[in-house]
Amino acid sequence: MNVRQFSISRRPIAVAAVLIGMVSLAIGAHAALNKRSLDAARAVATAQTADASKPASRIALVIGNGHYPDANAPLGQPINDARALTVALRHHGFDVDVIEDASRDDITRAVARLKDKLRPDSVVMLFFGGYGIQAGGESYMIPVDAAIWKEADVRREGVSIESVLDVMKEQGACAKLVIIDASRRNPYERRFRAFSHGLAPITAPDNALILTSATPGKVADDSSGATSVLVTELLNNVKEQAAIEAVFNKTRTAISRASDGEQVPTVSSSLLEDVRFGTDEKAGG
């Protein structure tokens, strides 16, 4: 065999060696990719296990509005109510965002902060104390900077309670709690109505519990206490591991009896779980 023949015969061997090398690299890359995928799956499983072991988040937005420029005198109770409720909620493990004498922008920003905190396992509460007005079948929280002269202004200047419930629902909160102490005669409605209409019925979305200080369409006068009758009775009934729905119902009954039926709070519930004030917020079936 001459040199030329030997050189030609070596070419298939070289090509085969190259192909074998390429296949080896491909097998190695595939194995590395599979290992990375397996590692990623393990990391996700570990994170999910860690998340499952965490207690459900407990979040509250507490708003107390007392100083309305259009009112003859400040409301003495809402800010005291907000502070007293904040202390109680923090004691029971809630992350509380509390704002006082809130403008519309203050409330809007607070709701945005609330939205950012919510998880699918969150127990979330909204408290509002101050003036509330119904318009178009919805109930509105009135900010301290509201300029209201006609009913259309209520929808523009106020913040719909239902809109906050919608945020809770959209974020998948597992339990939605609302306390509204705003069924007061207010300085705005007399500008466009013969009398105060109180609040409209607030429809509870899935897994929600709503407590308002008076029957829909009714108003209630403030008591002489530092805190409102609603918040006073609510805090009197809060005990460690107390079921929140039972607390709301006991509050309703106590106020109705004490006022001889003149003030009857409303409790609306669509709760599917036993939500509690204590740190183990959901009791097993």
N, C-alpha and C positions, 0 to 999 in steps of 0.2 A: 504493500500500500504506500503510495507516495504521500508527500506532505500535504498536497492540495486535497486529496481524498480524505485524509485524516481531519483536516480543518473543517471540511463540509460536514463530516459525520458528527462533529462535536456540536453543531448548531442545534439539532433537536434536543440534545441533553441540556444545553444552556436554556433553551426556551422552556423545557419542562421544569427546570430548577426555578425559573422566574415565576412560572404558574404556581408551583408548589408554595413558593414564598408568599405570593399574593393571597392564596387560599388560607395559608396559616395566619396572615395578618387579618383577613376578614373574620376568621373564626375567633381570633383573639379579641378583635373589636366587638364582635357580637357578644362574647362572654363578658367583656367589660361593661357593655351596655346593659346586659341582663343583670349584672351585679349592682350597677347604679340604680336600675329600676327596682330591684329587690330592696336595696338600702332605702330608697325613697318611700316605698310602700311600708317598710318597717317604721320609718320616721313618722309617716302619717298615722299609722296605727298607734304608735306611742303617744303622739299628740292628742289623738282622739280619746285614748284611755285617760290621759292627764286631764283633758277637758271634762270628761265624764265624772272624774273624781272631784272636780271643783263644785262648791255650792252654787246654787243658782244666784245670779246677780240680783240685788235688791236696790232699786233706784227710785228716787222721789224728786219731784219738782214741787216746791212749796212756795206759794205766792201770797203775800199779805199786802193789800193796798188800803191805806188809811187816809192819805192826804190828797183829796180831790179838790182842785182849785174851784170847781163849780159848786161844791157843797158849802152849806152855811158853816159847818164845823167838821173837823176831822173825825173819822171813824176811829174810836179808841180800841176796838177789839181785834181787827184783822191782823195787825202786826204782832200783837201779843199772842194771838192764836198760832201764827206762823212760827214764832219762836218756840212756843211750848210744844207744838207738834214736831218740830225739827229735833228737839232734844229727845223726845220719845222715840222717833223713828231711828235716829242714830243709835240709840241704846239697843234697838232691835235689829241692828245690822244694815240699815239702809244707807246708801250713799245719797246724801241730800244736797240738792242745789236750792238754796233759799234766796228769794229776792223780795225786797220790800219797796213799796211805792213804785211799782214797775210801770214804765212807759210801754207803748206798743212794741217798740224796738227791743226793749229789755225782755219782754215775754217771747218775742219771735226768736231772739238769740238763745234764750233759755230752752225753748222747745227744740231748737237745732242741736244744742248740747245734749239734751235728753236723747234725741234720735241717735246721735253718735255712740251713746253708751249702751243702747239696747242690744240684747242678744236674744236668740230664740228661747232661752230658758229664763228670761228676766221676769221678775215680779216688779211691776212699775206702778207708782202712785202719783196722782196729780191732786194737789190741794190748792184751792183758790178761795181767799176771803176778801170781800170788798163789795163792789156793786156789780150786779149782773142784770142783763136785759134780754128778753126774748124778741126776736124779729124773724119773720118768715119761717116760723116753726123751729128755729134753732135758738140755743142759749149762748149768750156771749159774755165773756169776762171783759170788764171795762177797765182799760188802763187809766192811769192817773192823768195822762195828757190828752185824753179823748176830747174831741170837739164835736158834741152831738146836739143837733137842733131838729133833726127829723129822723124818721125810722131808717131811711137809707144810710144815714151816718153811722148807725149802730153796726151795720154789716161792714162798713168801710173802716171804722175806727176801733171796733172791738175785735176780740180773738175768740173764735168759735170753740166751744168745749168739744164739740163733735170733731173738729179738725185735729185736735190733740189726740183724741181717741183713735182717729184714722192713722196718725203717725205710729202710735203704739201697735195697732193692728198690722200695718204695713211692715214693721220691723219684726213681727212675729213674736212679740212678748207673750209669755205663756199665761200671765194673769195681769189684768188691767184694773186698777183700783182708782176711783175718783171720789173726792170729797169736795163739795161745792157749798160754801156758806156765803151766798150772795143774793138771797131772796129778800132784799131790803127795799124799802121805798127809796127811790133815788131822785136826784135833782134834775135828771135828764128827761124822763118820760113826761113830766108835766108840760114840757114844751110842745109835745105832739100827741099826747093822749090825755084822756080825762082822768085816768088812774093807772097805777103801776100794775102790770100784768104778771109780775113774778117771772119765774123761769118756765120754759117749755119742757115737756117731758124729754128726758135724755135717753135715747135708745141704747141699750147695752149691746155692744158687739159680742162675739163669741168670747167666753171666758172672761167676763168683766163683772165688776161690782161697783155700783154707783150709789153714793149717799148725798142727798141734797137736804138743806136745812128746812124746807117747807114743801108742801104739796104743790105740784105744778099749777101755775096761775095764781098762787097765793103769796102774800108777803108776810114777813115776821119782823117785829120790832126787836131791837137789841135789848138785852138785859142790862142790869147795872154792874155786872161783874167785870173783872179785868179781861177775862176771856169769854167768848160766846158760849151760849148754852150748848150748842152743838159740839164744840171742841172740848168743853168742860166734861160733858157726859161721855164723850168718846174716850177721853183719857182716863176717866174713872173706870171704864169697862175694859181697858187694855190690860191684859195680864200676860205673863210669859207663856208662850205656846197657846194663847187664845186664838181661836178661829176668827178670822177677820169678819166673815159674814155674820157670825154670832155677835161680835162686838157692834157691828152696824145695826143689827136688829135690836139689841138691847138699848142702844143709844136712842133709836127711834121710839121705842116703847117708853123709856124714861122721860123723854121730852114731851111726848104726847100726854102722859099721865100728869106730869108736873104743870102743864099748861091747861089742863082740863079740856084737851082737844083743840085748843086754839092754834097750836103750832104742831103740825104732824110732819116730821121729816119723811122723805121718800127713800126707800131702798129698792134698787133694781138690780137683779142678779141673773147672770147667765154662766156663773162659775161651774166648771166641771171638776174642780179639784178642791180639796180642803186646804185653803191657803191660810197660813198662820202668821202671827206677828213675830214669834220666836225665831231663832236662828235656823231651826229645821222647818222652813216655811211651808213645806208640803207634807202633810201626814199621809202615810200609806193607807190604802183603802180599807 
